[in-house]
């Protein structure tokens, strides 16, 4: 039973790391020959960056919830089932 909680904590930590990496990496943009890259690129980059930030915050909250719920369940079960 202890391995289940360790696995859930590791999964939560992995999700949090994924969210942090997603938050740090810049949004990609490919320029082609017909693109006016003075204002279009800035607007497009800012929109993509905002979308990535929203997705990263969603992953971050998911990872934190996984860790918190796992910890609460572990504390509850330790209270209900005392160690011998």
TIVEXSE-221914 format. One record per residue: residue number from 0; y, z, x of N, C-alpha, C, O, CB in turn. Coordinates in Angstrom, 2 decimals, padded with zeros to 5 digits. Glycine has a CB too. Example, Ala and Ser with C-alpha at 12.3 -4.5 7.8 and 13.67 -1.06 7.14 Angstrom:
! residues 2
(vexkol 0,(-005.69,007.80,013.19),(-004.50,007.80,012.30),(-003.30,007.80,013.20),(-003.32,008.46,014.24),(-004.47,009.05,011.31));
(vexkol 1,(-002.25,007.08,012.85),(-001.06,007.14,013.67),(000.03,007.87,012.90),(001.14,008.04,013.41),(-000.60,005.72,014.08));
This chain:
! residues 84
(vexkol 0,(-001.19,000.00,000.82),(000.00,000.00,000.00),(001.26,000.00,000.87),(002.29,-000.55,000.48),(-000.01,001.20,-000.93));
(vexkol 1,(001.18,000.62,002.04),(002.35,000.66,002.93),(002.70,-000.72,003.45),(003.86,-001.00,003.73),(002.09,001.61,004.10));
(vexkol 2,(001.69,-001.61,003.58),(001.96,-002.96,004.08),(002.76,-003.78,003.08),(003.53,-004.66,003.48),(000.65,-003.67,004.39));
(vexkol 3,(002.60,-003.50,001.80),(003.34,-004.23,000.77),(004.84,-003.94,000.91),(005.66,-004.85,000.81),(002.84,-003.85,-000.64));
(vexkol 4,(005.18,-002.68,001.13),(006.59,-002.33,001.27),(007.18,-002.91,002.54),(008.32,-003.38,002.54),(006.76,-000.82,001.25));
(vexkol 5,(006.43,-002.89,003.62),(006.90,-003.48,004.87),(007.13,-004.98,004.70),(008.13,-005.52,005.17),(005.90,-003.22,006.02));
(vexkol 6,(006.21,-005.63,004.03),(006.36,-007.07,003.80),(007.59,-007.36,002.94),(008.31,-008.32,003.22),(005.10,-007.64,003.12));
(vexkol 7,(007.83,-006.55,001.91),(009.02,-006.76,001.06),(010.30,-006.53,001.85),(011.28,-007.27,001.67),(008.98,-005.84,-000.16));
(vexkol 8,(010.32,-005.51,002.71),(011.50,-005.30,003.54),(011.73,-006.46,004.49),(012.88,-006.86,004.71),(011.37,-004.00,004.32));
(vexkol 9,(010.67,-007.00,005.05),(010.80,-008.14,005.97),(011.30,-009.38,005.22),(012.14,-010.12,005.74),(009.44,-008.44,006.66));
(vexkol 10,(010.79,-009.60,004.02),(011.26,-010.75,003.23),(012.73,-010.58,002.87),(013.50,-011.54,002.94),(010.41,-010.90,001.94));
(vexkol 11,(013.13,-009.37,002.48),(014.54,-009.11,002.20),(015.42,-009.35,003.41),(016.50,-009.93,003.30),(014.72,-007.69,001.71));
(vexkol 12,(014.96,-008.89,004.58),(015.73,-009.11,005.82),(015.81,-010.59,006.16),(016.84,-011.06,006.64),(015.10,-008.33,006.98));
(vexkol 13,(014.74,-011.33,005.93),(014.75,-012.78,006.19),(015.73,-013.50,005.27),(016.44,-014.41,005.70),(013.33,-013.36,006.03));
(vexkol 14,(015.77,-013.09,004.01),(016.72,-013.71,003.07),(018.15,-013.40,003.47),(019.02,-014.26,003.38),(016.45,-013.22,001.62));
(vexkol 15,(018.40,-012.17,003.92),(019.74,-011.80,004.36),(020.13,-012.61,005.60),(021.26,-013.08,005.69),(019.82,-010.29,004.67));
(vexkol 16,(019.20,-012.79,006.54),(019.49,-013.60,007.73),(019.77,-015.05,007.36),(020.67,-015.68,007.93),(018.31,-013.53,008.71));
(vexkol 17,(019.00,-015.59,006.42),(019.24,-016.96,005.96),(020.63,-017.08,005.35),(021.33,-018.07,005.57),(018.17,-017.37,004.93));
(vexkol 18,(021.03,-016.09,004.57),(022.37,-016.11,003.96),(023.46,-016.06,005.01),(024.46,-016.77,004.90),(022.53,-014.95,002.98));
(vexkol 19,(023.28,-015.23,006.03),(024.29,-015.13,007.08),(024.39,-016.42,007.90),(025.49,-016.84,008.26),(023.98,-013.96,008.00));
(vexkol 20,(023.25,-017.04,008.18),(023.27,-018.31,008.92),(023.92,-019.39,008.07),(024.69,-020.20,008.59),(021.84,-018.73,009.33));
(vexkol 21,(023.62,-019.43,006.79),(024.23,-020.41,005.90),(025.73,-020.19,005.80),(026.49,-021.16,005.71),(023.60,-020.33,004.50));
(vexkol 22,(026.15,-018.94,005.81),(027.57,-018.63,005.72),(028.31,-019.05,006.99),(029.47,-019.46,006.92),(027.77,-017.14,005.45));
(vexkol 23,(027.66,-018.95,008.14),(028.33,-019.21,009.41),(028.39,-020.71,009.72),(029.41,-021.19,010.23),(027.61,-018.49,010.54));
(vexkol 24,(027.33,-021.44,009.42),(027.29,-022.87,009.77),(028.32,-023.66,008.97),(028.53,-023.39,007.79),(025.89,-023.44,009.53));
(vexkol 25,(028.96,-024.64,009.59),(029.95,-025.44,008.87),(029.28,-026.45,007.95),(028.11,-026.80,008.12),(030.87,-026.15,009.86));
(vexkol 26,(030.04,-026.92,006.98),(029.55,-027.95,006.07),(029.63,-029.30,006.78),(030.61,-029.58,007.46),(030.36,-027.97,004.74));
(vexkol 27,(028.60,-030.12,006.61),(028.57,-031.41,007.28),(029.38,-032.45,006.55),(029.55,-032.37,005.33),(027.15,-031.88,007.43));
(vexkol 28,(029.88,-033.42,007.29),(030.66,-034.51,006.70),(030.44,-035.75,007.55),(030.61,-035.72,008.77),(032.18,-034.16,006.61));
(vexkol 29,(030.06,-036.86,006.90),(029.87,-038.12,007.61),(031.02,-039.06,007.25),(031.31,-039.30,006.08),(028.49,-038.77,007.25));
(vexkol 30,(031.66,-039.58,008.27),(032.73,-040.55,008.05),(032.15,-041.95,008.13),(031.34,-042.25,009.00),(033.86,-040.36,009.08));
(vexkol 31,(032.58,-042.82,007.22),(032.23,-044.23,007.33),(033.51,-045.03,007.55),(034.60,-044.46,007.61),(031.46,-044.72,006.06));
(vexkol 32,(033.38,-046.32,007.66),(034.54,-047.14,008.04),(035.60,-047.21,006.95),(036.79,-047.38,007.26),(034.08,-048.54,008.38));
(vexkol 33,(035.21,-047.09,005.69),(036.18,-047.26,004.61),(036.76,-045.95,004.09),(037.53,-045.96,003.13),(035.53,-048.00,003.48));
(vexkol 34,(036.43,-044.85,004.69),(036.91,-043.56,004.22),(038.26,-043.24,004.86),(038.41,-043.29,006.08),(035.88,-042.45,004.53));
(vexkol 35,(039.22,-042.91,004.02),(040.49,-042.41,004.53),(040.28,-040.95,004.86),(040.21,-040.11,003.96),(041.67,-042.62,003.50));
(vexkol 36,(040.17,-040.63,006.11),(039.78,-039.28,006.50),(040.97,-038.38,006.82),(040.83,-037.45,007.61),(038.88,-039.35,007.68));
(vexkol 37,(042.11,-038.64,006.23),(043.24,-037.73,006.43),(043.19,-036.60,005.41),(043.15,-035.43,005.79),(044.57,-038.49,006.33));
(vexkol 38,(043.20,-036.94,004.13),(043.17,-035.88,003.12),(041.81,-035.78,002.43),(041.41,-034.69,002.01),(044.25,-036.13,002.07));
(vexkol 39,(041.11,-036.89,002.33),(039.81,-036.87,001.65),(038.83,-035.96,002.37),(038.13,-035.18,001.73),(039.24,-038.29,001.56));
(vexkol 40,(038.78,-036.05,003.68),(037.84,-035.24,004.46),(038.16,-033.76,004.32),(037.26,-032.93,004.22),(037.88,-035.65,005.93));
(vexkol 41,(039.44,-033.43,004.32),(039.82,-032.02,004.18),(039.42,-031.48,002.82),(038.86,-030.39,002.72),(041.33,-031.85,004.40));
(vexkol 42,(039.72,-032.24,001.76),(039.35,-031.79,000.41),(037.84,-031.69,000.26),(037.33,-030.71,-000.27),(039.91,-032.75,-000.65));
(vexkol 43,(037.13,-032.71,000.73),(035.67,-032.72,000.63),(035.07,-031.57,001.43),(034.14,-030.90,000.96),(035.11,-034.07,001.11));
(vexkol 44,(035.60,-031.35,002.63),(035.08,-030.29,003.48),(035.32,-028.93,002.83),(034.43,-028.08,002.84),(035.73,-030.34,004.87));
(vexkol 45,(036.50,-028.71,002.27),(036.79,-027.43,001.62),(035.90,-027.20,000.40),(035.44,-026.09,000.17),(038.25,-027.37,001.22));
(vexkol 46,(035.67,-028.25,-000.39),(034.78,-028.10,-001.55),(033.36,-027.76,-001.12),(032.74,-026.86,-001.68),(034.78,-029.39,-002.39));
(vexkol 47,(032.86,-028.48,-000.14),(031.49,-028.21,000.36),(031.41,-026.81,000.95),(030.41,-026.11,000.76),(031.08,-029.25,001.41));
(vexkol 48,(032.45,-026.41,001.67),(032.46,-025.09,002.28),(032.45,-024.00,001.21),(031.76,-022.99,001.36),(033.68,-024.93,003.20));
(vexkol 49,(033.21,-024.18,000.15),(033.22,-023.20,-000.96),(031.85,-023.13,-001.63),(031.37,-022.05,-001.96),(034.30,-023.56,-001.99));
(vexkol 50,(031.23,-024.29,-001.85),(029.90,-024.31,-002.46),(028.88,-023.60,-001.57),(028.05,-022.84,-002.06),(029.44,-025.75,-002.74));
(vexkol 51,(028.95,-023.84,-000.26),(028.04,-023.17,000.67),(028.29,-021.67,000.67),(027.34,-020.88,000.77),(028.21,-023.73,002.08));
(vexkol 52,(029.56,-021.25,000.57),(029.87,-019.83,000.54),(029.30,-019.18,-000.71),(028.76,-018.08,-000.65),(031.38,-019.62,000.62));
(vexkol 53,(029.42,-019.86,-001.86),(028.85,-019.32,-003.11),(027.33,-019.17,-003.00),(026.77,-018.15,-003.38),(029.20,-020.24,-004.29));
(vexkol 54,(026.68,-020.19,-002.47),(025.24,-020.15,-002.31),(024.83,-019.05,-001.33),(023.84,-018.35,-001.55),(024.71,-021.50,-001.84));
(vexkol 55,(025.58,-018.91,-000.25),(025.27,-017.87,000.74),(025.45,-016.48,000.16),(024.64,-015.59,000.41),(026.16,-018.04,001.98));
(vexkol 56,(026.50,-016.27,-000.63),(026.69,-014.97,-001.26),(025.59,-014.68,-002.26),(025.18,-013.53,-002.43),(028.06,-014.89,-001.94));
(vexkol 57,(025.10,-015.72,-002.94),(023.97,-015.53,-003.85),(022.72,-015.10,-003.11),(022.01,-014.19,-003.54),(023.69,-016.82,-004.62));
(vexkol 58,(022.44,-015.76,-001.97),(021.29,-015.36,-001.16),(021.46,-013.96,-000.59),(020.50,-013.19,-000.51),(021.07,-016.36,-000.02));
(vexkol 59,(022.69,-013.64,-000.19),(022.94,-012.32,000.38),(022.70,-011.23,-000.66),(022.09,-010.20,-000.35),(024.38,-012.24,000.91));
(vexkol 60,(023.18,-011.45,-001.87),(022.95,-010.45,-002.92),(021.46,-010.37,-003.29),(020.96,-009.29,-003.58),(023.78,-010.78,-004.17));
(vexkol 61,(020.77,-011.50,-003.27),(019.33,-011.49,-003.55),(018.58,-010.69,-002.49),(017.72,-009.88,-002.82),(018.79,-012.93,-003.61));
(vexkol 62,(018.91,-010.91,-001.22),(018.25,-010.17,-000.15),(018.52,-008.69,-000.23),(017.61,-007.87,-000.03),(018.70,-010.70,001.19));
(vexkol 63,(019.77,-008.32,-000.52),(020.09,-006.90,-000.65),(019.37,-006.28,-001.84),(018.90,-005.15,-001.75),(021.60,-006.72,-000.80));
(vexkol 64,(019.29,-007.01,-002.94),(018.57,-006.48,-004.11),(017.09,-006.30,-003.82),(016.49,-005.32,-004.26),(018.75,-007.41,-005.30));
(vexkol 65,(016.49,-007.23,-003.09),(015.07,-007.10,-002.73),(014.85,-005.84,-001.90),(013.90,-005.09,-002.15),(014.58,-008.34,-001.95));
(vexkol 66,(015.72,-005.61,-000.93),(015.57,-004.43,-000.07),(015.82,-003.14,-000.87),(015.07,-002.18,-000.72),(016.54,-004.51,001.12));
(vexkol 67,(016.85,-003.13,-001.70),(017.17,-001.92,-002.46),(016.09,-001.61,-003.49),(015.67,-000.46,-003.61),(018.53,-002.08,-003.17));
(vexkol 68,(015.63,-002.61,-004.21),(014.59,-002.37,-005.22),(013.30,-001.91,-004.55),(012.62,-001.02,-005.07),(014.33,-003.64,-006.04));
(vexkol 69,(012.95,-002.50,-003.42),(011.75,-002.08,-002.70),(011.88,-000.63,-002.24),(010.93,000.14,-002.36),(011.50,-003.00,-001.49));
(vexkol 70,(013.04,-000.27,-001.73),(013.26,001.10,-001.29),(013.18,002.08,-002.45),(012.60,003.16,-002.31),(014.60,001.23,-000.61));
(vexkol 71,(013.77,001.72,-003.59),(013.72,002.61,-004.75),(012.30,002.78,-005.28),(011.90,003.88,-005.65),(014.62,002.08,-005.86));
(vexkol 72,(011.55,001.70,-005.31),(010.15,001.79,-005.76),(009.34,002.64,-004.79),(008.50,003.44,-005.22),(009.53,000.39,-005.90));
(vexkol 73,(009.59,002.48,-003.51),(008.86,003.27,-002.52),(009.21,004.76,-002.66),(008.32,005.61,-002.58),(009.18,002.78,-001.09));
(vexkol 74,(010.49,005.09,-002.86),(010.87,006.48,-003.07),(010.27,007.05,-004.35),(009.82,008.20,-004.37),(012.39,006.61,-003.10));
(vexkol 75,(010.26,006.26,-005.41),(009.68,006.72,-006.67),(008.19,006.98,-006.53),(007.69,008.00,-007.00),(009.93,005.69,-007.77));
(vexkol 76,(007.49,006.06,-005.89),(006.05,006.26,-005.71),(005.74,007.42,-004.77),(004.73,008.11,-004.94),(005.41,004.98,-005.17));
(vexkol 77,(006.59,007.66,-003.77),(006.39,008.83,-002.89),(006.60,010.12,-003.66),(005.97,011.14,-003.36),(007.35,008.77,-001.69));
(vexkol 78,(007.48,010.10,-004.66),(007.70,011.28,-005.49),(006.56,011.48,-006.48),(006.13,012.61,-006.71),(009.03,011.16,-006.23));
(vexkol 79,(006.07,010.39,-007.06),(005.00,010.47,-008.07),(003.66,010.79,-007.41),(002.90,011.63,-007.91),(004.90,009.16,-008.86));
(vexkol 80,(003.36,010.14,-006.29),(002.07,010.31,-005.60),(002.36,011.06,-004.30),(002.65,010.43,-003.29),(001.36,008.92,-005.32));
(vexkol 81,(002.28,012.38,-004.30),(002.57,013.12,-003.08),(001.49,012.89,-002.02),(000.32,012.66,-002.35),(002.69,014.61,-003.38));
(vexkol 82,(001.88,012.95,-000.77),(000.94,012.76,000.33),(000.02,013.96,000.43),(000.43,015.09,000.18),(001.69,012.55,001.67));
(vexkol 83,(-001.23,013.72,000.80),(-002.23,014.80,000.86),(-002.16,015.56,002.13),(-002.93,016.50,002.33),(-003.60,014.26,000.68));
